[in-house]
Amino acid sequence: MALTIPPVKLKWMEHLNSSWITEDSESIATREGVSVLYSKLLANKEAVLLPQQMLCLKGPQLPDFERDCLSNDEQEHYLDALLSSQLALAKMVCSDSPFAAALRKRVLVLQRIFYAISNKYHDKGKVKQQQHSPENSLDSADLHSVSERPRSTTDALIEMGVRTGLSLLFALLRQSWMMPPPGPSGGPGSTINLCNDVIHTAIDVVSSLPPLSLANESKIPPMGLDCLAQVTTFLKGVTSPNSGADILARQLASELLLALASQRGSLRYLLEWIEMALAASAMVSSMEQNKTLQSQEGLISYDCFMNILMQMRRSLGSSTDRSQWREPTRTSDGLCSLYEAALCLFEEVCRMASDYSRTCVSPDNIQTGEAPVVSETCEVYVWGSNSSHQLVEGTQEKILQPKLAASFADAQTIEAGQYCTFVISSDGSVRACGKGSYGRLGLGDSNNQSTLKKLSFEPHRAIKKVSSSKGSDGHTLAFTTEGEVFSWGDGDYGKLGHGNSSTQKYPKLIQGPLQGKVRLTSL
């Protein structure tokens, strides 16, 4: 008798589906990764080990072939029995091997991940198809039973607690705002301040999150999305001047709505905030005409709005001259108009759409036989070290993933040097940024340059190609369309070709043996 690997009873937990969807399925390619995920199954009690069963290895009863005379059919029967017994023994031994155990764990983990994905995406898609199918004959009760999967008691209790907690909070806030005007400490005014502190705390929490923390809704549980929807609906009602809330509460609600829209990173939520701000501004204008307007009505914190607006601009790599950006007017109290804020945000959304539209070409817009329209701008992505602003970004932090850089939009050729960058435009001009030591940028000094700045070539020439050193103190060569060569930067060892070892901080035409030469094979 021998012991086999105990069988497993599977019991998937619905509330754990979202966590399994986020698991890296590629980790099961290694035994260590499989072991970690299988341990998670056991820890969550989604895989329960059953009692071990005893396997009988006793073979078939065979006759005494020396004494008994067996027919051919009987011999075939006993031979099949022996082969079946040996096959069962081989299966048992193989299934008890380390490889088989790891394979069984891998299959169970894959089965769990597949169930989570199927439950979250494919089943919902089937339900939607059933609901919109003209051939569907199910009544509403049947559809309800199909769309809702059984939930555990824990899920129901958590949902009940969250829903009732939100409802209670919203009711208390509305009730506190309906109380008489602020009074001394301990009176109704302290209750109003407490309610405003609740919203202010929520703003601090949302602002402390990394950018776009709520953008991937597939990683947010359905209950979380439902809570976001409830909070958003409540806050939209609060921002209205006739909501009953005090002025500070309406300002804080507007700020929290904007922070949530920014974190969710969707055009839909940004436009919803703009619509809310314009609607509130329209009511404020009406109150102003009726002479019922209070001070600081229809305003929002200037710093709060600008922080979010600048965060959006930085995330897009926008480095346009700030003089071209619309910014709301800041009051002496550190506030700005909701109307102006809405216009600024809408302008930023339009700029984002304009940048994106350059990458979209509709086949319907290209007529047969017409030459394709080539945009004067291009898209350039940057990444890596930005220690000397060589990537023309606001901060000097490393950029770990390709990031769209608007500063290079008109670049035809880009040369990355030692902590510096050179850009050749369509008109043959050259701009440079980054580390300026030894005059490597060709701008006349040794200062670092955080934005692209144009070089001057005397005599004036259109540049065709630029080559900058990668491992020295920094020098650069430029090849003109007329076949001439300019050089600048560190001149040690005569590397600039000017007959000396001096540093050259402006582009200088190489004379001497190269004078009159108009052909250069390479730099």
TIDO-511579 format. One record per residue: x, y, z of N, C-alpha, C, CB in turn; residue in three letters. Coordinates in steps of 0.2 Angstrom, whole numbers, plus 5000, padded with zeros to 4 digits. Glycine has a CB too. Example, Ala and Ser with C-alpha at 12.3 -4.5 7.8 and 13.67 -1.06 7.14 Angstrom:
506649725039506249785039506649845039505749785045ala;506449895035506849955036506450005039507049975029ser;
// end
This chain:
500449945000500050005000500450065000499550005006met;500250114996500650184996500250234996501050184989ala;500450294999500050354999500150394993500350395006leu;499650424991499650474985499550544987499050454980thr;499650594983499650664985498850674986499850704979ile;498750704992498050714993497650754988497950745000pro;497050734987496650774982496450844985495950744980pro;496250894981496050954983495350974981496551014980val;494951004986494351034985494351104983493851014991lys;494051124978494151194976493451234978494151204968leu;493651294981493051334983493251414982492951324991lys;493151434976493351504974492951554978493251514967trp;493251604981492951664984492851724979493351684990met;492251744979492051794974492451864975491351804973glu;492451874981492751944983493551944982492651964990his;493851884981494551884979494751884972494851824982leu;494151894968494351894960494751944958493651894957asn;494652004961495052064959495752054960494752134962ser;495952024966496652014968496951964963496651994975ser;496551914961496851864957496951894950496451804956trp;496551944948496651974941497252014940496052014939ile;497452044946498052084946498752044947498052134951thr;498651974948499251934949499651924942499051864952glu;500251924942500651914937500651844935501451934938asp;500251824929500251754927500851724925499651744922ser;501351764923501951744920502351714926502351794917glu;502251734932502651704937502551624938502451734944ser;502051594935501951524936502451484932501251504935ile;502851524928503351484924503851464928503651534918ala;503951484934504451454939504151424944504951514941thr;504451374947504251334953504151384959504651274955arg;504551434960504551474965503851514965505151524966glu;503751544959503151584958502551544959503151614951gly;502551474956501951434957501851414965502051364954val;502351404968502351394975502051454979502951374978ser;502251514978501951574981501151574980502251634979val;500951574973500251574972499851514974500151584964leu;500151454975499751404977499651414985500151334976tyr;500251434988500151454995499651504997500851474998ser;499551554992498951594993498351564992499051654987lys;498251514988497651474987497451444994497651424982leu;497951414997497851375003497751425009498451335005leu;498051485009497951525014497251555014498551585014ala;497051575008496351595008495851545008496251635001asn;496051485009495551425010495151415003495151435016lys;495451434998495051424991495251354989495251474986glu;495751324991495951254990496051224996496651254985ala;495651174997495651135004495851065003494851135007val;496351045006496650975005496150925009497350975009leu;495950875005495550825007495950765011495150795002leu;495650725015496050675018496350625013495550635023pro;496950605015497350555010496950495010498050555013gln;496950465004496650405002497250345001496150404996gln;497050285003497550235003497450204996497450185008met;497950194992497950164986498150084986498350204980leu;497750044984497849974984498249954978497249924984cys;498849924979499349914973499349834972500049934975leu;498849804975498849724974498649714967498349694979lys;499049674963498949654956498349604956499549634953gly;498249584949497649534948497849464950497449534941pro;497349424952497549354954497649314947496849324958gln;498249284947498449244941498449174943499149274939leu;498249134938498349054939499049034939497849024933pro;499048964940499748934940499848914933499748874945asp;500248954929500348934922500648864921500648994919phe;501048844926501448784925500948724925501948774930glu;500448734929499948674930499348684926499748664938arg;499048744925498448754922498548764914498048814925asp;498148734911498148744903497648794901498148674899cys;497848854899497448914898497348914890497648974901leu;496748934889496548954882496849014880495848954880ser;496849034873497149094871496749154873497149094863asn;496149144874495749204877495849214884494949184876asp;495949164888496149174895496849204896496149104899glu;497249184891497949214892497949294890498449174887gln;497549304885497449374883497149414889496949384877glu;496649384892496349424898496849434904495749374901his;497249384905497649394911498249444909497949324913tyr;498449444902498949484900498649564900499149474893leu;498049574898497749644899497749664906497049644896asp;497549614911497549634918498249654920497249574922ala;498749614918499449634921499649704918499949584918leu;499449714912499649784909499249834912499549774901leu;498649824914498249874917498549894924497549854917ser;498749844927499049844934499649884934499149784937ser;500049874929500749904928500649974926501149874923gln;500149994922499950054920499750104926499450064914leu;499250074930499050104936499650124941498550064939ala;500050074941500650084946501150144943501050024946leu;501250144936501650194933501350264934501750184926ala;500650264933500250334934500350354941499550324932lys;500350314946500350334953501050354955500150274958met;501550324952502250344953502350414950502750294951val;502150424944502250484940501950544944502050474933cys;501250524946500950584949501150604956500150554950ser;501650554959501950574965502550604964501950514969asp;502850624958503450654957503450724958503750634950ser;504050754960504050834961503750864955504750854962pro;503950844949503650884943502950874942503950844936phe;502650824944501950814943501550854949501650744944ala;501850864955501550904960501650974958501950894967ala;502151004955502251074953501751084947502951084951ala;501651034943501151044937500451044939501250984932leu;500351004944499651014947499451074950499550954952arg;499951104954499951174957499851224952500551184962lys;500251214946500151264941499551264938500751254936arg;499251204937498551204934498051234938498351134932val;498051224945497551254949497651324949497751224956leu;498251354949498351424949498051454943499051444950val;498151424937497951444931497151444931498251404925leu;496951394934496151384934495851444938495951314937gln;496251464944495951514948495951584944496351514954arg;496551594941496551654937496051664932497251664934ile;495951604928495451604923494751614925495551534919phe;494651584931493951594934493851674936493851554940tyr;494351704939494251774940494151814934494951794944ala;494551804929494551844923493851834920495051834918ile;493651774919493051754916492451784920492951674915ser;492451784926491951804930491851884930492051784938asn;492451914929492451994929492252014922493052014932lys;492451984917492452014910491951974906493052014907tyr;492051914905491651874900490951864902492051814898his;490851844908490151834911489751904910490151814918asp;490051954912489652024911489552034904490052074915lys;489952024900489852034893489251994890490452024889gly;489251924892488651884890488051914893488851814893lys;488051934899487451964902487152024898487451984909val;487652064896487452124892487152104885488052174891lys;487452054882487252034876486552004876487751984873gln;486451964882485751934883485251994884485751894889gln;485452044887484952104889484752134883485252144894gln;485252144878485152184872484952144866485752224870his;484952074867484752034861484052034860484951964862ser;483752044853483052044852482751974853482952064845pro;483151924853482851854853482851834860483351804849glu;483051874865483051854872482351854874483451904876asn;482151794877481451784880481451784887481151724877ser;482051804891482051794898481651864901482751794901leu;481351854906481051914909481551944914480351884913asp;481351994917481752034921482051994927481452104923ser;481651954930481851914936482351864934481251884939ala;482351834928482851794926483451824924482551754919asp;483451884921484051924920484351944926483851984916leu;483951964931484251984938484651924941483752004942his;484351864940484751804943485351784940484251754944ser;485351804933485951784929486451834930485751784921val;486351904931486851954932487151954939486552014930ser;486751934944487051934950487251864952486551954955glu;487951854954488251794956488151794964488951784954arg;488151734967488051724974488651764977488051654976pro;488451794983488951834987489051804993488851904987arg;489651804996489751785003489451825008490451775004ser;489351805014489051845020489451905021488951805026thr;490151895021490651945022490552005017491351915022thr;490451985011490352035006489752075007490352004999asp;489152045009488552075010488652125016487952025011ala;488952105022489052145028489452205026489352105033leu;490052195023490452255021490052305017491052225017ile;489752275012489352325008488852365012489052285002glu;488452325016487952355020488252415025487552305025met;488852395027489152445032489452505028489752415035gly;489652495022489952555018489352595016490352525012val;488852565013488252605011487852645016487752555007arg;487752615022487452645027487852695030487252595033thr;488552685030489052735033489052795029489752705033gly;489052795022488952845017488352885018489152825010leu;487752845018487152875019487052915025486552825019ser;487352895031487352925037487752985037487552885043leu;488352985034488753045033488453095029489453025030leu;488153075024487853125019487253165023487653095013phe;486853125027486353155030486553195036485953095034ala;487053185039487353225045487653285042487853185049leu;487953285036488253345033487653395031488653325027leu;487153365028486553405026486253435032486053365021arg;486153395037485753425043486153475046485653365048gln;486853475046487253525050487253585046487953495050ser;487253585039487153645035486553685036487353625028trp;486053645038485353675039485253715045484853625038met;485753705050485753735056485853805056486253705061met;485653845061485753915061486453935060485553945068pro;486654005059487254025057487754015063487254105056pro;488454015062488953995067488854035073489654005064pro;488954005079488954035085489554025089488354005089gly;489554025095490154025100490353945100490054045107pro;490953935103491153865103490753825106491853865107ser;490553765103490153715106489453725103490053725113gly;489253785099488653795096488653765089488553865096gly;488053785086488053755079488653765074487353785076pro;488953825075489553845071490053785071489753905073gly;490153765077490753715078490553645074490853695085ser;489853635074489653575070489853585062488953565071thr;489653645060489753665053490553655051489553735051ile;490953685056491653675055491953605055492053715060asn;491653565059491753495059491653455053491453455065leu;491053475050490853445044491253465038490053465042cys;491453535038491953555033492653525034492053625033asn;492853505040493453475041493453405038493653465049asp;492853365038492753305035492953305028492053275036val;492753355024492853365017493553385016492353415014ile;493853425020494553445020495053385021494753505025his;494853345025495253285026495253235020494953245032thr;494653235017494553195011495053225005493853185008ala;495053285005495453325000496253305001495353395000ile;496453305008497153295009497253215007497253305017asp;496853175009496953105007497053094999496353055010val;496553124996496653114988497253144985495953144985val;497453204988498053244986498653204987498053314989ser;498653164993499253124994499353064990499253105002ser;498853044986498952984982499453004976498252964979leu;499752954973500152964967499652984961500552904965pro;499953024956499453044951499152984947499853084945pro;498552984945498152934942498052874946498452924935leu;498052874952497952814956497252784955497952834964ser;496752824953496052794952495952784945495552844955leu;496452794940496352784933496152714931496952814929ala;496452664933496352594931495752564935496952554932asn;495152574932494552554936494452474936493952584932glu;494852444932494852374933495152344939495152334927ser;495552384942495852364949495452394955496552394949lys;494952424953494552454959493952404960494352524958ile;493852384966493252334967492552374965493252314974pro;492052334963491452364961491152404967490952314959pro;491252384973491052424979491352494979491152384985met;492052494977492452554977492152604972493152544976gly;491952574966491752624961491052644962491652584954leu;490652604966489952624968490052684973489552574971asp;490552674978490652734983490852794979491152704988cys;491352794974491552854971490952884967492052834966leu;490452844964489952874961489452904966489552814958ala;489352874972488952914977489252974980488852864983gln;489852974981490253034984490253084978490953014985val;490353074972490353124967489653154966490553094960thr;489153114966488453134966488253184972487953084966thr;488453164978488353204983488753274983488553174990phe;489353274981489753334980489453384975490453314979leu;489253354969488953394964488353434967488753354958lys;487953404971487353434974487653494979486953384978gly;488153474982488453524987488653594984488953494992val;488953584978489253644975488753694973489653624969thr;488153674972487653724970487453774975486953684968ser;487453844974487353894979486753884983487353954975pro;486253844980485553834984485553774987484953844979asn;486153744988486153674991486053674999486853644990ser;486153735002486053745009486753745013485653685012gly;487253715009487953715012488253785013488353675008ala;488653795017488953865018489453875012489353875025asp;489753935012490153945006490853905006490354025006ile;491153895012491753855013491653785011492053865020leu;491053755013490853685011490853685003490253665014ala;490553735000490453734993491153734989489953784990arg;491553774992492253784989492653714990492653834993gln;492553684996492953624997492653564993492853605005leu;491953564992491653514988491953514980490953514988ala;492053584978492253594971492953564971492253664969ser;493353584976494053554976494153484976494453584982glu;493753454980493753374981493553344974493353354987leu;493053374971492753344965493353354959492153384962leu;493653404959494253414954494853364956494453484955leu;494953354962495453314964495353244962495653314972ala;494653224963494453154961494453144953493753134963leu;494253194950494253194942494953194940493953254939ala;495453224943496153224941496453154942496553274944ser;496253124948496553054950496253004945496353044957gln;495653014943495352964938495552964931494552964939arg;495853024929496153034923495753014917496752984923gly;495153034917494753024911494453084909494152974913ser;494353094902494053154900493353164902494053144892leu;493053104903492353114906492253154912492053044906arg;492653134917492653164924492853234923493053124929tyr;493353254919493553324919493053364916494253324914leu;492753344911492153374907491553384912491953344901leu;491453334916490953344921491053394926490853274925glu;491753404928491853454933491853524930492653444935trp;492053524923491953594920491153614919492253584913ile;490753564918490053574917489753594924489653514915glu;490053564930489853584936490053654938490053534942met;490653674936490853744938490553794934491653744936ala;490353784928489953824924489253834926489953804916leu;488953784928488253784931488253824937487953714932ala;488753814942488753854948488953924947489353824953ala;489353934942489454004940488854044937490054014935ser;488454004933487854034930487354054936487553984925ala;487354014941486854034947487154084951486853974951met;487854094951488154154955487954214951488854144956val;488054214944487854274940487154294941488054254933ser;486754244941485954264942485854294949485554194942ser;486254264954486154294961486454364961486554254966met;486954374957487254444957486854494954487954444953glu;486454474949485954514946485354534951485654484939gln;485154484955484654494960484954524966484354424961asn;485554544966485854574972485754534978485554644973lys;485854464977485854424983486454384984485254374983thr;487054404981487654374980488054394987488054394974leu;488354334990488754344996489454344994488654285001gln;489854374998490654374996490954304996490954415002ser;491454304991491754234990491354184988492054214997gln;490754204984490354154981490654134974489654184981glu;490554074972490754044966491554044965490454094961gly;491954034971492654034970492953964972492954094975leu;493553964971493953894973494653914974493953844967ile;494953874978495653884980496153894974495953834985ser;496453944973496953954968497453904968497254024967tyr;497753894973498353844974498153774972498653854981asp;497553754975497253694974497153674966496653674977cys;496853724963496753724956497353724952496353774953phe;497853764953498453764949498953704950498853834951met;498953674956499253614958499053564953499253594965asn;498453554952498153504948498253514941497353494949ile;498153584939498353604932499053594930498153674931leu;499553604934500253604933500453524933500653634938met;500053484937500253414937500053384930499853384942gln;499453404927499253384921499753404915498553414919met;499953464916500453494911501153454911500553564911arg;501353444917501953404918501953334916502153404925arg;501353304917501253234915501253224907500653204917ser;501053284903501053274896501753304893500553324893leu;502253324898502853344895502753414892503153294890gly;502253454894502153514891502653574893501453544892ser;503053594889503453654891503453714887504253624890ser;502753724885502653784881502753844886501953784878thr;502953904882503053964886502453974891503154024881asp;502553994897501953994902501554064900502254004909arg;501854104896501454164895500954154890501954214891ser;500954094887500454074882499854034886500654034876gln;499954014892499453984896498954024899499853934901trp;498354004899497854044902497854024910497154034899arg;497854074914497854054921497254104925498554064925glu;496954074929496454114933496754174937495954074937pro;496354224938496554284942496554264949496154344940thr;497054274953497054264960496854324964497754234962arg;496454304969496154364973496654374979495454344975thr;496554424983496954434989496854384994496754504992ser;496354344994496154294998496454224996495454285000asp;496854224990497054154988496554114984497354114993gly;496054144981495454114978495454134971494854124981leu;495054094967494954114960494254094958495554084955cys;494054124952493354114950493254044947493154164945ser;492754014949492553944946492553954939491953914949leu;492254004936492154014929492854014925491754084927tyr;493254054928493954064925494353994925494354114928glu;494253954931494553894932494253844927494453864939ala;493653844926493353804921493553814914492553804921ala;493653884912493953894905494653874905493953974904leu;495053884910495753864910495853784909496153884916cys;495453744913495453674912495153654905494953644918leu;494653684903494453664896494953684891493753704894phe;495353734891495853754887496353694887496153824888glu;496553674893497053624894496853554890497253614901glu;496153544891495953484888495953484881495153474890val;495753544878495853554871496553554868495553624869cys;497053574872497753564870497953494870498153604875arg;497753454875497853384875497553354869497553354882met;496953364868496653334862496953354855495853364861ala;497253414855497553434849498253394848497753514849ser;498553384854499153344854499053274851499553344860asp;498453254854498353184852498053174845497753154857tyr;497753224843497453224836497953214830497053284834ser;498653234832499153234827499353164826499753274829arg;499153114830499353044829498753004826499553014836thr;498253034825497653004822497553024815497053014826cys;497552984810497452994803496852944801498052984799val;496352974799495752934796495852914789495052974797ser;495752854787495852834780495352874776495752754780pro;494752894779494252924774494552994772493652934778asp;495053024776495253084774495853084769495553124780asn;496053024767496553014762496252994755497052964764ile;496253044750495953024744496452984740495753094740gln;496152944735496552904731496952954726496152854727thr;497652934726498052974721498353044724497652994715gly;498053064730498353114734498953104738497853154738glu;499453144738499953134742499753144750500553184741ala;500053104754499853104761500153174764500153044765pro;499753194768499853254772500353244778499253294774val;500953274777501453264783501453324787502153254779val;501353314794501353364798501953394799501053344805ser;502053464801502653494802502953474809502553574801glu;502553444813502753424819502853354820502253454825thr;503153334825503253254826503153244833503953234823cys;503153184835503153164842503853134844502553114843glu;504053164849504753134852504653114859505253194852val;504853054861504853024867505553024871504452954867tyr;505553044877506153044880506153004886506353124882val;506752984889506752944895507552934897506552874894trp;507652924903508352914906508552974910508852914900gly;509152984911509353034916509153104913510153034917ser;508953144918508853214917509153264922508053234917asn;509753234924510153274929510353344927510753234931ser;510453354921510653424919510153454914511353424915ser;509553434915508953454911509053444903508853534912his;509453394902509553374895508953344891510153324894gln;508453324895507753304892507253364892507553244896leu;507453424894506953474894506353464898506753504887val;506453434904505853424909505953474915505753354911glu;505353484918505353524924505853504930504653534926gly;505853444931506253414937506853384934505853364941thr;507253364938507953334937507953254938508553364940gln;507353234939507253164941507353114935506553144945glu;507553054936507553004931506852994928507852944933lys;506852984921506252964918506252894916506053014911ile;505852854919505952784919505652754913505752744925leu;505152784910504752764904504752814899504052734906gln;504652794893504552844887504052894889504452814880pro;504152964888503753014890503753064884503953044896lys;503153084882503053134876503353194878502353134874leu;503753224874504053294876503853344870504853284876ala;503453384872503153434867503753484865502653474871ala;504253494869504853534867505153514861505353544872ser;505153454859505453424853505053414847505853364855phe;504453454847503953434842504153454835503253474844ala;504553504834504753524828505453494826504753594827asp;505653444829506353414828506353374822506553374834ala;506853384818506953334812507553284814507153384806gln;508053304818508553264820508753284827509153264815thr;508853234831509053244838509753204839508453214843ile;510153234843510853214844510853214852511453244841glu;510953154855511053154862511853144864510653094865ala;512053204867512753204869512853184876513053274868gly;513453204879513653194886513253244890514453194887gln;512653224893512253264897511953324894512653284904tyr;511953314887511653374883511253344877512253424881cys;510853384874510453364868510453424863509753354871thr;510553404857510453454851509953434847511153454847phe;509553484844508953474840509053514834508353494844val;509053484828509053514821508353524819509453474816ile;508153584817507453594815507453594807507153664818ser;506853594805506753594797507053644794505953594796ser;507153704797507553764793508253754794507253824796asp;508553704797509253694798509553734804509553724792gly;509153754808509353784814509553734819508853844817ser;509953754824510153704830509953734836510853684829val;509653694841509553714848509853664852508753724849arg;510053684858510353644863510053654870511153654863ala;510153604874509953614881510453554885509253594882cys;510453564892510753524896511353554899510953454892gly;511853514900512553534904512953574899512953474906lys;513153634902513553684898514253684899513253744899gly;514553644903515253644905515653644899515453594910ser;516253684899516753684893516453704887517053614892tyr;515853744887515553774881515253724877515953814878gly;515053664879514853604875514253624871514853544879arg;513853664874513153684871513253734865512653714876leu;513853764865513953814859513553884860513753784853gly;513353894866512953954867513354014870512353934872leu;513954004870514354064873514554064880514054124871gly;514354014884514554014891514553944893513954054895asp;514653924899514653864902514153844907515353854906ser;513553884906513053874911512553814908512553934911asn;512253784913511753734911511153764908511553684917asn;510853734903510253764900509653714901510353774892gln;509153734904508553694906508053694900508253714912ser;508053744895507653744889508053744883507153804890thr;507753724878508053724871508253804869507653694866leu;508853814867509053884865509453874859509553914871lys;509353924854509553924847510353944847509153964843lys;510753904843511453924842511553974836511853864841leu;512054014837512254054831512854034827512354134834ser;512754034821513354004817513554064812513153944812phe;514154084813514454134809515054104805514754194813glu;515054114798514454144794513854094795514654144787pro;513254124793512654084794512554024789512054134793his;512453974792512353904788511753864791513053864789arg;511453824786510953774788511353714790510453764782ala;511153684796511553624798511153564796511553624806ile;511553514793511253454791511253394796511553424785lys;511853394800511953344805512453364811512353284801lys;512253344817512653354822512953294826512253404827val;513553294828513853234832514153264838514353194827ser;513953234844514253264850514553204854513653294854ser;515153214857515553164860515153134866516153194863ser;515253074868514853044873515253024879514552974870lys;515953024879516353004884516853054886516652934883gly;516853114884517353154886517053214890517853184880ser;517453274890517253334893516753374889517753384895asp;516653344883516053374879516353424873515653414883gly;516253394867516353434861515853414856517153434859his;515753454851515253444846515453464839514553474848thr;515253424834515453444827514753454823515853394823leu;514653504819514053514815514253514808513753574817ala;513953474804514053474796513453514793514053394794phe;513653554789513153604785512953574779513453674784thr;512453604776512153574770512653594764511453614768thr;513153634765513653654760514253614761513753734760glu;514253564765514853524766515353554771515153514760gly;515253604775515753634779515653604786515653704780glu;516153614791516153584797516253634802516653524798val;515853644807515953684813516053644819515253734814phe;516453664824516553634830516553674836517253594830ser;516453654842516453694848516453644854515853734849trp;516653674860516653634866517353624869516353564865gly;517553574872518153564875518753554869518153504880asp;519253584870519753584864520353544866519953654862gly;520353504871520953464873521253424867520853424879asp;521853414867522153374862522053394855521953304863tyr;521853454854521653484847521053454844522253474843gly;520553424848520053384845519553434841519653354851lys;519553494842519153544838519353554831519053604842leu;520053544830520253554823520453634822519853534818gly;520553674827520653744826521453754827520253784831his;521853704827522553724828522753734835522753774824gly;522353724840522553734847522153694851522453814849asn;522253704858521853654863521353694867522353624867ser;521153754865520753804868520053784868520853874866ser;519653794873518953784873518653834869518653794881thr;518153814865517753854860517053854862517853834853gln;516753914864516053914867515553934862516053964873lys;515753954856515353964850515553924845515354044848tyr;515053904840515153864834515753904830514553844830pro;516253864828516753904824516953854818517353914828lys;516953884812517053854806517753824806516953894800leu;517853764804518553734804518853754798518553654805ile;519453784798519853804792520453754791520153884793gln;520953784789521553744788521453694782521753704794gly;521653634783521653584777520953574775521953514779pro;520453584779519753574777519453634773519353554783leu;519753684773519453744770519353724762519953804771gln;518853744760518653724753518453654751519253744749gly;518453614756518253544756517453544757518553494761lys;517053514752516353514752516053444753516153554746val;516453394754516153324755516453294761516353284748arg;516053264765516253234771515853164772516153274777leu;516253114772515853044772515553034779516352994770thr;515853054784515553034791515853084796515652964793ser;515553084801515753124807516053084812515153174810leu;
// end
